[in-house]
């Protein structure tokens, strides 16, 4: 189990580094060909690596330079050749148009090990909303109460 956890932590750290540097080919190497990705932007899902790649390129294009992606509260659970991770990310950087803002997102990642290698099979990103107003809730601190 400790080996699996260290492998998974390394994969997630390498994936975050690829996201921060906008290295699309390296980033996509962590995803299974049949991966499904749920993001905070339309459509409801991105299926397969071609759609996921286009979505990441859209995200990258919104930033002038690198993306800062701070991971918090990472939890991993493994069982055999399956693993689940959940975490919080603070996404920030200089966006096109000069906007400098950070946003907290929640993330769940499901992984599968095949032929000794882990790959992401499902990922879900969400942003909390205020159900009373149906507006996105953008806390400045991860532990800020609603």
Order of alpha helices (4+ residues) and beta strands (2+ residues): alpha-alpha-beta-beta-alpha-beta-beta-beta-beta-beta-beta
